[in-house]
Every structure is written in C-alpha cells, then in structure tokens.
Amino acid sequence: MTFRHCWLTLLLALVLAGCSGGGTALPAPEFVGDWSAPGVNLSLSADGQIAWRKVDEDGSSHSVIAPLSSFSTKKFSAGFWLFSSSFHVDKPPVRDGAAWRMTVDGVELIRLDDDGAVPKDEV
C-alpha cells in the first residue's frame, strides 16, 4: 500500500468515526418542539434532530440541520468535528401563561403550537 492509499484510508476512517460519533444526544422533553423569534427558528425533535435558521438584518441566513451531538440544559451542540455548532441556553424553557419561553444565544424564543402558530395569548 502506498503512502497516498494509507493517508486516504486513515482519512476515511476518521470521517466515518466522526459520523458515527457514539449516537445522537436526546434533548430534555421541555426543549422539544418548534421555537421562534423574529428572524430565528429552532426545531428540536424528541429523537435528537435539530433544525436552526437565523436571518440577519442584511438578509443573509445561517442554518444547521443535524443530529444533536451533545445536550445539557445549559448548552447543546449539533453536527460533528469541523461541521458542528454550539448553542448556549441563557434561560431554559419556562411556561409563561399560555406560552413556553426560553433564551438561546441571547434570543428569547417562544414555542409554537402544534399547528405552527404563536400561542393566542402572545399575539
């Protein structure tokens, strides 16, 4: 086996190891759902998937769709290795009247109803 083949084999093994990463982390039940704020959408599924999208004031957008790689009530991460994103939970979910609220990376989010609407008391 040539040096080039050894290098490619090692690289492939590292990528595959990173992809398997020991499984997907699961969020605490109170975090599960679709959350929204102006310019920000976050969806956390019970099976450990995250979809996050942020639109900046200049119209550019950033998004992450990946499995959770770690989860705690103070921080969660998605993706793996160079393709990972971390989110800091400033305030964990708390029920406030008809709505659930949490603050992630400085943005207060409201959990949407099952039909994708903001709870009626919040309109």
Secondary structure, DSSP 8 states (H G I E B T S, - for coil): --HHHHHHHHHHHHHHHHHHTT------GGG-EEEEETTEEEEE-TTSEEEEEEE-TTS-EEEEEEEEEEE-SSEEEEEETTEEEEEEEEEEEEEETTEEEEEETTEEEEE--TTS---GGG-
